[in-house]
Amino acid sequence: AILQSFIGRWALMHNAELGLGVPGESLYWDRFIRNEQHLMSVIEYIHNNPVKAGFCNVAGQWRWSSAPNGFANDEL
């Protein structure tokens, strides 16, 4: 958490220089999970972040994700 905090502050200080386009003064946005459907959409979003970033073709290929561990919607 300390390293994350340091990197976050550094990134915000260099926001314009790095072209991050972060609005406001925080890199993190907390959100309450409203219901099971919202939870499933958040999990799917998280699993697909490496795909969107171009690190892999499908979420299950990303080594550090819970996607390849057989996590499924019906496991909640």
N, C-alpha and C positions, 0 to 999 in steps of 0.2 A: 504494500500500500504506500510505503514511503517513496519507493522508486516511481510508482505510478503518479503520485502527487508531484514529484519533482519534474517528471517528463511532461505532465500536463501543464504545469506553470511555465516551463521552458517553451513548450509549443505555443501557448497563448502569447507569450512575449514576442515570439517570432511568427505569429499568425500571418501577417501581411507578407513578410519576407518569404515565407514558405508557400504562400498561396493557398493556405488551408481553407480560408473563407468561413471560419468559425464565427457565428454571430454571438454577440454577448460576451460574457466573461467566464464561461465554463465550457469544458469539453464534454461534460457528462450531464445527461438529463434523466432524472429519476422519474419513474412512472409506476403507478399502481396497476396491478393486473386486475381487470374488471370482472372477468369470468373465464371459464374454461376455454371458450373459443378464442378469447384474446390471448390467453396463455399459449395456446397452440400456434397462433400466428407469430407470437414473439419467438418461440422456439424455432419455428421454421425460418424466420428472418435471421436469427443468430446462426443457424446451421448453414444458411446460404451466403453469409458474409464472405467466406473464403472463395466461393465460386464467383461472386460479384467482383471481388478483387483480382480475379484471374489466377489464383494460386492452385486451383484444381478445376476439373470439369463438373464434378458432382460432389455434393457435401460429404458423402461417405468416404471420399478419397482423402479428406483433410485429416491428417494424423492426430491432431490435438483436439478434434471436435468430439462431441458425444454422439454425433450422427453415425459413425462407423461402429459404435458399440451396440447397435440394434435398438436404439431408443425409438419408440414408436408412439403415436398418439394414444393408443389404447393402454399404455403403461402407466398413465397418471392415475 
